């Protein structure tokens, strides 16, 4: 009897440990991520962009603070023939091995690394589209229907686990690692217009919202088990109290109410990713009379940037200021009814940004899109900051590019001034710059001897293939596979460099294999991310040239944190092997 009693007591004492081991095996993803508890980051402003393919260097030149990044789960999953270490990454989730394509993952890595290095706050977008061998990941009643993206198959079995494994892989790889940093995730796309952007097929509204809630809750469980302060977003477009034409479309307000009630019942935190397009999506003006109509009350048919406060006030009053909003997709066309309306596009971009900056409920304004898309342009929507070729490679900047770049600064411009005044009239709040830019001369110089040499520590910047150092000289070769329109060169970072005693930055350019045509040399001096001094000018090919930039009147010269020396074609094309030698860099 005593022996039996002792055995039971001993067994009872080790039972918690056994349970912990069992739970660890079953929920390995939850245990793994306990270390990611850092606060959700903040940015200097709300300027963001959905970055075009191959355009990361240009996006950084535009000084974005936010970005969204699409993750089509069906693109990353390896096919049976790709399940090898040579072609895919293996990953264990709940005891089972899954495979993800190396090519896709490495391409994402290359962009996300640069965004992290430049302190851009990134929000990922989780999507499932059609792939013939992965149809089972789509909800059954939608598999035979055409769509952009689909409702996920949350069947509780192997198909759901495949989706979960992909999300777990992404969260672990990109929460805060050498591969990148993603702190927010949008689950799906425009759920109220399900006919194309989150298609579930012929199901009732209550069933549809149940399916989406399960998508959101499992994503939240997995991602927040990796990073406790991650923000999960439900996405809606601008159709607030009306349905977009066709079946499988719902009122945004109805979707939000049903979703919020479910999240309250189940105890989940949520945030809103809103797309504040115009009613007529080809219409370039924020302030034009809107198709479907806008009012300043909750019965408004649609919500655009024109009446954004209807949405933000409703969210704050109904769900609290802790429920955050990102404007994760909206754009304005540079063409309308066959005409060029670039000036109107520029003004609308700036006005929309200033309206977002004035609203304390909005965390970011993500502009769509970086470059034109030929399919949309044919339909009348030329949203890009760049025009593109038939292959959708960026060819030339629109006037909106400069407006987008400088709309967060102190620079004066007729378009920016108009947008500022209109925003202040609409919101009653003054538009304030979050960055200062001072421009100076890139003057030619005679021979010089730097007092403070900067011979070491220069790294590649922009579309650069290689940087080779020899003494105090840097041979910089352009990456000809990249976009020919982006800057390339070298940069050097500092703790806080004080050049008050020798405020003239000097450098020599020689042996430039730059071909005929005009090449621009741009020098940027940074004090943190907020304050920049710029000087630019033309340079010649195969000729030694010396330059000096006078910083004596720049008040931030005592705390310089970064210097960039960059080149870009103003006309003509780069030839293969284009390069330049930069040397004798320093202050005098």
N, C-alpha and C positions, 0 to 999 in steps of 0.2 A: 504493500500500500504506500509506504513512504517513498519507495522507488518510483512508483507511478506518479506520485505527487511531485517529486523532484523533476521528473522528465517533462511534465506539463508546464511547470514553472519555467524550466530552462527553455522549452519550446516557445513559450509566450514571450520570453525576453528577446529571442532572436527574430521573432516575427516581423517587427518593424524593419529590420535590416533586409529581410527577404523581400518584403514589399517594395522597399526602395530599389533594390536590384531589379525586380520585375518591372517597375515603372521606368527605370532608367533605360532598360532594353526597349520597352514599348514606345517611350516618348523621348528617344535620344536627342531629337532636335530641340526639345525644350531645355534639357540639361546643358547642352552644348553652349548655349548663348547667354548664360547668366552675366557674362562680363560686359555686354553692350547695354549700358544704362546711361550713356552720356546725354546731356540735355539736347533737345531739338535745336539745331543751329539757327542763327539769325543772320540776315544779310543787310548790306548797306541800303539797298533799295529793292524794288519789286520787278525790275526789268529782267525778262526771261525770253527764251526762244526755244522752239522745237527745231533742233539743228539739222540742216540738210546733210545728206551723205557726202563724206569727204570734205566737209566745210567746218571742221572743228577749229582750225586756226582762224578762220574768218569770224566765227562766233566769239572767240576770245578777244579778237580785235574790237568787236562791238561792245566789249566790257559788260557781258551779261552777268547777272548774279544768280539766275535760276535757269533750269533747263528741264524739259521732260524728255523721256527716252522710252521708246516702244520696245516691249519684250513680247513678241509673238511666241508663245510657248511651243507651238507646233513647228517653228523654225529651228529650235535648239535641240529637239529630241532626235537622237541618232536612229537611223533605220537599222534593220538587222545586219545589213552588210557593212555598216559603219561601226559596229560595236567592237572596237579594238583600241588598245592604248595609243596606237599610232594616229587614229583619226578622231577619237572621242575621249572625254573624261568620264571615268566611272564614279558613281556616287551612291552611297548606301543611305536608304531611307526606310525606317521601320523594318530593318533586317533584310531588305531586298535591294539588289544592285540595279541601278539605272544608268543609262549612257546619254551623254550630251555632246553635241558636235563641237570639236575644238575650233574649227574655222570660225563659226559664228561667235563663240565665246571670246576668242582672242580679238576679233574685230570689235566687239563691245568693250573689252578690256582697254584697247588702245585709246578709245574716246573717253571712257570713264576715268581712266588714270589722269588724263589731262584736265578734266573738269574738277577732279578732286584737288589736284595740285594748285589750281587757280581758285579754289574755295567757292566753286559754283554749287549751289544747293540743287540736288537732282531728285526728281520724282519719277519713278518708273511706272509704266503702264502695262498691266498684265492682260494679255489678249490671247484668244484662240481663233485661228482662221482655218480654212479648209486645206487639208492635205490628204491625199487619197488613202494613204496607209494609216492615217490617224483619225479617220472619221468617227471612231468610237469615243473620242474625247469631246465630241459635240453632242448636245442633248438630242436624243433620238428623233424627235419630230421635226428637227431642223436640218437633218443630214442631207436631205435631197433638195434643199432650197438654196438658192444663190444668196450670198450675203458677203459683207465685208468681214465682220467678226460674228462670233456665235456665243450663245449661252453654253457654259461648260456642262459636261456630263457628270453631275455630282451623284453618282449611283451608289456610292459607299463601297464600291469594289475596286478592281484593278485599274479602271480608267480614271477614277477619282484619285487614286494613289499616284498614278503617273503624273497627273497635274500637280498634286501636292509636292511630289518629289522635285519637280522643276522649280516650283516657287521656293521650296526650302533651299535648293542649290543656289538660286539667285540671291536670296536673302543672306545666306552665309558668305557668299563670295563678295557681295557688294555692300554689306552694311558699313564696314569701315576697315578696309584692307588695302593691300598694295595694288589691288585691281580697281579700286574705286570706292565711292561712298554714296549710297542712296539712302535717303532718310524718310521718304514717303512713297506710297504706292497707290495708284488708281486701279480699282478692280473693274475691268471691262471698259466699255466705251458707250456713252450716250444711251443709257438704258431706257429712256423714255421713247426713243426712236429705234425700237427693237427690230423694225422691219429690215434694217440693214446693219446696224452697229452692235447688236447683241441678240441675235435672232434665236428664238426658242421654238418657233413653229406655232401651230394652232393650239395654244393653251389659254386657259382663262387668265385674267389679270392677277387673281390671287395666287394661282399656281406659278405664274411668271415671277411675281415678287418673292415667292417662297424660294424658287430656284436661285434667284439673284442673291437673296439673303444668305443662302448656304454657301454660294461662291465667296461672298464677302467675309462671312464668319470664319471659314476655314483659312482663307488668306490671312485674316487678322491673327488667328491662333498661331499660324506658322511663322509669320513675319515678326510678331511681337514676342514670340519665344526666342527670337534672335536679338531683337532690339526693342526694349520695352517702351521707348518713347517714339517709335515709328508712327507716322500718321497715315491712316488708311482713308481713302476718298471714294465716295460714290459719285459717278459722273452723270451730269445732265446737260442737255443742250438748251437753247433759248425758248423752246415751246413750253410756256409755263401753265397757261390755262386753256390751251387748245392742243389738238393733236395734229402732228404732221400728216399730210395726205397719205391714205392707204391703210392697209391692215397692219396689225402688230405695232401700232403706235399708241402712245399714252400721254396724258398730260404730265408735265414735269412735276407739278405740285402734288398730284395724286401719287406718283411714284415716291416722291420724297416723304410724304405723310405715311404711307404704308411701310416704307423702309424704316423710318425713324421709330415708328411704333414697335416694329419687330426688334430693332436694336435695343430699345428700352426694355422690352420684355426679356431679352436674352442677355442683357448686361454688356453690350459692346459699345465702345467709343467709335465715333465716326466723324468724318469731315466731308466737305463738298468740293468737287472739282466741276466748275461751271464753265460752259462755253457761251460767251456773250456775243454771238454773231448778230449781224443785222437781220431783220426779217427777210428782206431780199438779199441773199448772200452775195450778189454781185454789186449791190449798192455800196459805193465807196465812202459815204458820209455817215458819221455817227449821228448827226443832228437832223438828217433828212427825215421826212414823214416815213414811218416804217410800215412795210407790208405786214398785214395782220393787225397792226395797231399797237401802240404802247400807251399806258396810263401810269399815273403815279400812285396807284393803289393795288391791293393784292388781287383784284379781279383783272389785271392787265393780261391781255392775250399772250404777249411775249415779254421777256426781259432781256434787254440789250445793255450796252454801256450807257445808253441814253437815260435809262431809268434803273440803273444798277442798284440804287439805294433801296428800292422796293424789296429786292432779294436780301440784301445784307441786313437791313433793319428787321425783316421777318425772321431770319436765322438767329439774330442776336436776341430778339424778344422771345422767340419760341423755344430755342434750344440752348441759348446761352452763348456768351462771347468766346467760350472755350471751344466751340465748334467752328473750326477755321475754314476759310474759303480760299481756294486758288482759282484764278481765271486761267484754266489750263489750255484753252484753245480758242482763238478768235483772230480773224484777219480781215483785211480791207483791200479791195481790188484796185489796181492801177489802170484798169480799162473798164469802160461802162458803155453799153450800147454801141460798141465798135470804136469809141473814142478814147483818147489818152487822158486820164484824170490823175496823173501821178501826184500833182500838188494836193489834190483832195485826199489821196491815199496817205500821203505824208502827214497832213494835218490830223486825220482821223487816228493814225497810230499814236501820235503825240498826245492828242486829247484823251484817248482811251487810257493811255499810261498815266496821265496826270489825274484822271478820275479814280483810277485804281490806287494811286499813291495817297489820295485824299481820304480813302475809306479804311478805317482801322480794322475792319473785319476781313480785309483782303490781304493775303500774304504774298501773292505774286501775280504778275501779269505776263503770261506766256504767249508770245506772238507766233502765229501760224500764217505763212510759213517763211522759212529762210530764203528759199528760191521758188520761182514759179514751177508749177507742174503742168506739163503740156495738156493733159487730159482736162484739168480744171480750167486752163486758159481757153480751151476750145468752148467751154461752157460759159465763159465770160468772167471767170474768177481768177484774176492774176494777182494772187496775194503776196508773192515773193518780194523780198528786198533786192533780189537779183533777177535779171532775165536769164533764160537758159537756151541751150542748143536743143536740137531734136532729141539728143540723148540725155537731156536734162542735166547737162553740166553748166555751171554758172559761167556766163559770158560777160555780162556788164551790169554794173550797179545802177539801180534806180535812185532817184533823189531821196526816196524814203530810207535808203541805207544810211546816209549821213544824218538824217533826222533821228533815226533809231539810235545811232551811235552816240549822238550828243544830247539827246533829250533829257538826260539825267544830270547835265552839267550846267555851268554858269554861262555858257556861250549864248550870244544873242543871234537870232535868225528870224526872218519874217514869218515863216511857218510856225516855228516854235513859239514866237511871241503871241501869235493869234491863238494858238492852242492853250497857252498859259492863261491868257485873259479870259477865254471862254470857260475853262475849268474853274477858275476862281469865281466867276460869276455864278456858275452852276452849284458849286459846293460851299462857297463862302470861305474857302481856305486858300491861303497863299501857296503857290507852287515854289518849293525850295529846291535848290540844287543839292545833290548828294555827292557830286564830284566837281572839282575845279580843274579847268584846263587853261594853262597859260602858253601862248605860242611865242616863239622867238625865231631868230634868224639862224640859218645854217650858213655861216660866213666862211669864205675861203681864207686860208691861212698860209703864211710862209713857214719856213722851218721853225721847229719849236722843240723844247725839252720839257716834258711833264715834271712838275714838282711832286705830284702824287701819282705814281704809276699804277695802272690797273692791268698788269701783265697776265695775271692768273685768274682761273675760275670761270671763264666764259663758257657758256653752254649753248647748245643749239636752240633755236626759237623759230617756230613756223615751219614752212615746208622745206626742211633741210635734210639732205642725205647724210653728209658727214661734216664734222668740224675737226680739223687737224691743227694742233698747236706746235709751233716751233719757236722757242724763246718767247718773245712778246708778240709774235705774229699768229694770226688765225686764218687758215685757209678754209673757207666755207663753201661747200658745194650744194647747189639746190637739188631738191628731190623732184626730178622731172615727171614723176608719176602723179604728183599732186596737182591741185588746181593752180593754173598759171597765174591766177589773179590775186593770190594771197601773198602777204609779206613773208620774207624769210631772212634769217640772219642769226645773230647771237645775243645772249642776254647774260647779265650777271646780277646776283642778288647780294644784299648786304644786311647786316643788323641795322645799324643807323650810321651812314656815312656822312660826315660833316665836311663840306668843302667851302665853308665860309671864307677861309683864308686863301683859297685858290679856286675861285668859282667858274673858271672857264674850262669846259670839257673839250678836249681836242682828240682827233683821230685821223688816221691816214688810210686811204683806200687806194689799192694798187692792183695791177694785173687782173683787171676785171674782164672775165670772159662773158660779156653780157650781150653780145651781138648788137647790130644797129638798132636804132630806135631809142626812145627815151626811157631811162631808168630813174626811179625816185629813191633817194636815200632818206629814211625817216629815223630820227633819234628821239627816243622817249626816255624821260627821267621821271621816276615815280617816288613819291613819298607815301608809303602805304598804297591802298587802292583808290583813295579818295582824291589825291592831288597829283597832277601830271603836268610836266613841261614837255612840249613838242616842238621840234624843228625839222624841217624837211626841205629838200631841194634836188635838182637834177644832177646826175653824175654821168661821166663819159666812160666808154669802154676802153680798156687797155691803156689807161693813163693814170699816173700817180697824182692823187689829189689830197690836199690837206684841208681839214675843216675845224672850226671852233664854234662852240655854242656858249654864249654868255649867260650864266645863271645868277649873276650878281644881284638882280632885282627879283629873283624868285624867293619868296619868303620861306620856302620849305627846303632850301639848299643845305640846311644843317642836319637834316634827317632823311637822307636818300636811302631807299630800300631796294631799288632795282633800276637798271639801265638796259634799254634795248637798242640795238643798232640793226636796222632792217632795210631790205631792198624790195622793190616791186616794179614790174613793168608798167610804164604809162602808155606805151604803144609797142606794137610788134610782139613776137613770141620769144620765149626763152629757147635757146638752142640746147641740145643735149650736152651735158657736162658744164653747164653754166656755173660760174663760181666767182669768188672775189677774195682778196686778201685784206684783212682788217688788222691794223697794227698801230703801235705807239699810242695806245689809248690811255688817257689819263687826264689829270687836271693841272692847270697852271694859273 
